[in-house]
C-alpha cells in the first residue's frame, strides 16, 4: 500500500522524507502541479506532492486537480492525506486548531471537477455521502490520540473559489449553511479521489479567523504565524501515522 501526502500552503516539502527519486509526469489531463517526490518516512514509502507547485505559485482555482490525482493513481497510490490551510468559522475552530473534516460543501465554479467529462465516458453518478474515507479518518484520529495531539474530529469544510478571501456576509452565509471551516482547495480534489477509488482524508490547519469573526483585517503575516505553529503539529501527526504503519 502506498500513501500520498498532498501538501498545501505551509507544507511545500516534508521534513524527514528520504527522497529516492522525483517523477515528472504528463497525464491525459495535462501537467500536475509539481514533480511527484518519492521517498520514505520512518521506513515507509511515501509520495509527496506540493499542491500549489514548488515554489508555491499556483492559485487554488488554477490547480490541475485532475492531473494531480490521476498522476498519484498511476504511481500506485491508494491512500491520500491532504493537508490544507483554512479559516475558522465556528467558535471552536480557532487559529492553530487541527481539524479532520467529515463533510464538505462545494461553492466553487468553473473548475474541471470530474474525470468523466468527455463524450468517451458513460455518465457516472458516484456515491459521495461521506466525502472523506471513514477508515482513513479513523487512522488519523487514532494517530492523534497516540501522539496526544488535539484535533477537532467533526467539521464541515466550505470550499470557495478564491483566490480572494471571503466577505463577512459570505462567511455568515456559510455558517448558516452549517460550515465550520473555509478553504479553497478541498474540491474537486476529494471527488476526483473518489472517482479514482482512492481513499482520501484531510487534515486542515486553521490559520485565521474567517472574515467578520474578529476585529480588523485578515493579514498574511497573521496567517503565516498561525500556519507555522499548526504545521509543526501536522508534521508530528504524519510521522505518527507512518510510524504506526497504520496507513
RABEL-V237664 format. One record per residue. PSI is psi in degrees with one decimal (999 if undefined). NEAR is the number of other C-alpha atoms within 8 Angstrom. D_CENTER is the distance of its C-alpha to the mean C-alpha in Angstrom with 1 decimal. Layout:
BEGIN
psi,near,d_center
PSI,NEAR,D_CENTER
PSI,NEAR,D_CENTER
END
This chain:
BEGIN
psi,near,d_center
136.2,7,19.9
128.5,10,17.3
135.8,13,13.9
145.9,14,11.3
122.2,12,8.7
117.5,12,6.4
132.8,15,7.0
-153.1,13,6.5
129.8,9,9.6
-9.9,10,11.6
76.9,10,10.6
-10.6,15,12.3
162.5,7,14.2
114.9,8,14.5
140.5,5,17.7
-5.8,6,20.0
119.1,8,18.8
106.6,7,22.1
129.2,9,21.6
-32.7,8,23.9
163.4,7,23.1
129.9,9,21.0
126.8,8,20.9
120.8,7,21.3
144.3,8,20.9
118.8,9,22.1
170.8,10,20.9
-13.6,5,22.6
11.8,8,20.1
-159.8,8,20.6
136.0,11,19.1
175.7,13,15.5
-34.1,15,13.9
177.4,12,15.6
149.5,10,17.5
121.1,11,16.0
115.0,12,16.9
131.3,13,18.6
-162.6,12,19.9
145.2,12,20.4
119.2,12,19.2
37.0,8,21.9
-0.9,6,23.5
140.4,9,20.8
134.1,10,19.5
143.2,12,16.0
128.4,13,14.5
137.9,13,12.3
128.8,14,11.0
109.3,15,10.5
-40.7,12,8.6
11.5,16,11.1
171.1,11,14.0
104.1,9,16.2
169.4,6,17.5
103.9,9,14.8
-7.7,7,16.6
120.9,9,14.8
154.8,9,14.2
-40.7,11,11.4
-8.2,10,14.1
-5.6,6,15.4
136.3,10,12.6
79.3,11,14.1
-38.0,11,11.4
-43.8,13,14.3
-40.4,15,15.5
-49.5,12,12.3
-40.7,12,12.0
-41.3,10,15.8
-43.8,11,16.2
-43.1,11,14.2
-43.4,11,16.3
-21.6,7,19.4
7.0,6,19.0
10.4,8,19.2
139.9,14,15.7
-7.9,12,15.6
138.4,13,12.7
130.1,13,9.0
118.1,12,6.9
130.2,12,3.3
135.7,13,3.9
145.5,14,4.3
136.3,13,8.0
168.0,13,9.7
147.4,13,13.4
131.9,16,15.4
-55.2,14,17.7
164.5,9,19.5
-34.4,6,21.7
6.2,4,19.9
61.6,14,16.7
158.9,10,18.3
139.6,12,17.0
-8.0,11,15.8
144.8,12,14.9
131.4,13,12.2
134.6,14,11.0
86.6,15,10.1
149.2,16,10.0
-11.2,11,12.4
163.1,11,12.8
145.6,11,11.7
130.5,9,14.1
116.6,8,13.9
12.6,8,16.0
168.5,9,15.3
150.5,5,18.2
5.7,4,19.5
147.8,7,16.4
105.9,7,17.1
6.9,9,15.5
153.4,10,17.3
-4.7,7,18.8
41.3,8,22.0
-22.8,6,23.1
171.9,5,26.2
-8.9,5,29.6
-8.0,4,29.5
140.3,7,27.2
153.5,6,28.4
130.6,5,26.7
131.3,5,23.9
87.3,4,23.0
150.5,6,20.3
129.7,4,19.9
27.1,7,16.8
-47.7,4,18.3
98.7,8,15.6
-20.0,11,12.3
134.0,14,10.7
125.5,10,13.0
-43.5,7,15.6
-39.1,6,16.7
-37.3,13,13.4
-42.4,12,12.8
-36.6,8,16.4
-44.9,11,15.9
-44.2,10,13.4
-38.2,11,15.8
-40.5,8,18.8
-39.4,12,17.6
-40.2,13,17.1
-44.2,9,20.6
-36.0,8,22.1
-3.2,9,20.9
42.4,6,21.9
124.5,9,18.6
128.8,8,18.4
154.4,10,15.4
120.0,11,15.4
-26.9,9,15.4
134.4,9,15.3
149.6,13,13.8
124.9,13,13.4
123.3,14,10.6
120.1,14,12.4
112.8,15,10.8
169.4,11,13.5
-40.2,10,14.8
-174.6,9,15.1
-8.0,8,15.8
155.5,4,18.2
167.9,6,17.5
161.7,8,18.9
163.0,8,22.6
-33.6,10,23.7
-38.8,7,25.1
-39.1,8,21.8
-40.2,13,20.2
-40.1,8,23.2
-45.4,8,22.7
-39.5,10,19.1
-41.0,11,20.6
-30.0,7,23.4
-8.9,6,21.1
15.5,7,19.7
144.8,15,16.4
-31.4,13,15.5
159.8,15,12.6
132.7,14,11.9
-173.8,13,9.3
1.2,13,9.5
0.6,11,6.6
-26.1,11,5.8
141.4,11,9.1
16.7,12,10.6
-46.5,11,7.8
-42.5,12,8.3
-32.2,12,12.0
-38.6,14,12.5
-41.5,12,11.4
-40.3,13,14.0
-28.9,10,16.5
6.7,9,16.4
38.4,7,16.9
135.6,12,13.9
133.3,12,12.7
131.1,14,9.1
163.9,14,7.6
147.2,12,5.0
115.5,13,6.4
136.1,12,6.8
121.3,17,9.7
115.7,20,12.3
-13.1,17,13.8
158.2,13,16.5
139.5,14,18.4
165.4,13,17.9
132.0,12,21.0
-4.0,9,24.2
-2.0,8,23.1
164.2,7,24.9
151.1,5,27.8
174.4,4,27.6
162.0,5,25.1
122.5,9,21.6
147.1,6,21.9
-33.0,6,19.7
-43.3,6,21.6
-41.9,10,20.7
-47.6,11,17.0
-35.5,10,17.2
-52.8,9,19.4
-32.6,13,17.2
-41.6,14,14.1
-39.6,9,16.2
-47.7,9,17.4
-36.3,14,14.1
-27.2,11,12.8
-40.8,8,16.1
-37.4,9,15.4
-46.3,11,11.9
-39.5,10,13.9
-39.6,9,16.6
-42.9,13,14.6
-40.7,8,13.3
-39.3,10,16.9
-40.5,12,18.2
-46.4,13,16.1
-42.2,12,17.5
-39.0,10,20.9
-9.1,8,21.5
19.8,7,20.9
-26.8,7,19.3
999,10,16.5
END
